[in-house]
Amino acid sequence: MNDRTDYYSQQYNARASIPDHPYIFTRWLKESMQVRRSQPALFDITYGDASGERLDFFPASRGDAPLLVFIHGGWWRSLDKADFSFVAPAYARAGFNVALTNYTLAPHASIAEIVQQQLRALAWLYRNADNYDFNRDRIVVAGHSAGAHLAAMMMAAHWDIYGSDLPANLVKGGILMSGLYDLDPVRYADFVNVDLKLTEEDVPVLSPALMPQPNTAPFITAYGALESDEFRRQTELIANAWKPNHRADVPLPGLNHLTICDAFADPDHPLYKATLELLTEIQ
């Protein structure tokens, strides 16, 4: 390994820096299993042909409410929407629909293919809003880690070019948590690029921080105070790149790359409250 490979492998290997990560994943799974047993929801709705192209939908109690779309992380190569069902109840109780999307995991799909799958998911949701009784004009995306990259790519999409029946501003806002917005350093993180196989040519077309934001959708960012310098730099990068529409970076003292998801799901946490404020203001 060279110095650059050593540095980025250390900076981006979040699990290695969180000794109790197995416990956190187990807790998420138990909480999500309880949610899936107790909350009204529709599971594994098909939005495309691939086996990974499925989503879960947690309905709000009121009709025509906004939709929050959560995209999970896991370096594009692990985890599942079902592991994150625990994020849905607090938003559903507050009057918002929640969709959690899946995608085909690397190495069975490239990041470019995964982005295409999320484009299909969002377009499918927009086109089927009447069937699921949510407001297609109030769709907000949220994502964590690799999911925040995918959420940012949805914010960077030219929707009216992707589909002639789609509005240019299909995504009305975003919550980007501990994401990766410039993929160039990821090429040197051997522990993950063995599966992702990112090349220099992939970087400009898959890095939202290197793209202009094509609309005025407001967004908030967050990263844990216990995270590495690179995750902080990545967050600052997207905040500066899309500065006119960046509403706030929510401070997260005492949190790491994983426990930020607990904050997102906790009605008493400032991150949840900032998300709710963004959802509420979008008309």
Beta strands, then each sheet from edge to edge (+ up, - down):
strand 1: 42-46
strand 2: 54-58
strand 3: 65-71
strand 4: 97-101
strand 5: 134-144
strand 6: 171-177
strand 7: 219-222
strand 8: 246-250
sheet 1: 1+ 2- 4+ 3+ 5+ 6+ 7+ 8+
end
